[in-house]
Amino acid sequence: MSENQKTAGKTFFNESFIGAVFEETDFDGAVFKENNLYCVAVTECNLDQSRIEESSMHNAQFRNMGMRNASFQAVDLRGISFRDANLVGASVMHLNMSTSDFAHINMADSTFNSCGMAGVQFNGCHWENAAIDGIPVSDMIAAYKELHKES
């Protein structure tokens, strides 16, 4: 069995990974609970169906990876950077995502509950069937454009 396969489904509890670099690692179904993931760099890894709970991921970087059906709960994501990631079906609860950066992310069918998103910007996003507090985002955008259209 390769080293990459040994991490799938593993539980990491109360460990420090400050500044660690993970490349091409399979964390499918892994559980990270009460870990310090400050400034980690994760590239081309599989975190599908993983759970990250009560951990700090401040200033972490994620690139070219899968996180389908992943679960994040009570995680500090301030200053995090996601690029080219698949977060389809993710469940996100009680997170601080202020000053985070997301680019080329697929978050279709994901749910965000009680998340702090101060300073987060969304540009060039596709909002089909997306809603904020039950209000379709497409309706919000249309209302804004109507309110601010030039006379």
N, C-alpha and C positions, 0 to 999 in steps of 0.2 A: 504494500500500500504506500502511495506517495505521501510526502509531507502535506501536500495540499489537501488530500482527502481526509487526513486525520483531524482537521479543524471543523469539518462539516458536522453540525449537530452538537458541538461541544459547548459547555457552559463556562463562561469566564466570570468570576465573581470577585469584586473588590480588588482588581489588579490595576497596576499603573502601566500604561502604554505611552507615556508622554513622548512625543516626537517620533514614535515608531513609524516605519514604512512597511506597508503591506502591498505586495504586487502579485497578481495572478494567483490569489489564494481563494479557496472555496470555503466560505463560512455559511453555506446553505443550512438554514435552521438553527444556527448558533444563537446562544443567549448571552448578552453582555449586560450584567447587572452590577450597579454601583462601581463602575470602572472610571478611571481617569484616562480619557482619550484625547487630551489636550494636544493640539497641533499634530495629530496623526495625519499621514498621507496614505490614502487607499486608492490604488490604481488597478484597473482591470480585474477586480475581484467579484465574487458572487456572494451577495448577502441576501439572496432570496429567502423569504420566510424567516429571516432572523428577527430577534427581539433585542432592542437596546432600551434599557430601563434605568432610571435614576443615575445617569452617568453624565460626565462633562465631556463635551466634544468641541469645546470652544476653539475656534480657529482651525478646525480640521479641514482637510481637502479630500474630496471624492471625485475621481475621474474615471470615465469609461467603465461603468459597472452596472450590475443588476441588483435591484433591491425590491423585486416584485413581492407584494404581500408582506413586506417588512413592517414591523411595529416599533414605534418610538414612543416612549412614555416618560415624562418628567426628565427630559434631557436638555442640557444647555447647549444650544446650537448657535450661540452668538458668533458672528463672524465666520460661519462655516461657508464653504464653497463647494457646490455640486456642479459638475460639468459632464454632459453626455451620460446621464444616468437614467435607468428605467425604474421608476417608483410606482408602477401601476399597482393599484389595489392597496397601497400603503395605508397604515393607520397611524395617525400622529395626534398625540394628546399631551396637553400641559407642557408645551415647549416654549422656550424663549428663542425666537428665530430672528431677532433684531439684527440689522446690518448683515444679513446673510446674502449670498449671491448664488442664484440658480440660473444655469444656461443650458439649453438643449436637454430639458428634462421632460420625461413623460410621466405625468402624475394622474393619468386617467383613472377614474373610479377610486381615487384616494379620498380619505376623510381627515380633516383637520379640526380638532376640538380644543378650545381654550388655549390657543397659541398666541404668544406675543410676537407680532410682526412689525413692530415700529421700525421704520426706515427701510423696509423691504420694498423693492420695486419690481413690477412686472411689465415687461416690454415685449411686444411681438408675440403674445401668447394666444393660444386657441382656447376659447371659453365655451365650446359646445357643451351644453347640459351642466355647466358649472353653476354653483349657487353660493352666495354668502348670506348666512343667516336666513336661508330659505328663499332669498330673492335671486332670480336668475341674473348672472353677471351680464349677459347680453342685454337684458332690460336696463341695467344700470348704465351701461356704456351708451345705449341708445338715448336714454334720458339725459345724460350728460351732454352728448353731442347736440341734442335738440335745444337744451338750455343755453349752450354756448355757441350755437351756429351764428355766423355773421349775417347781419341784416342786409 
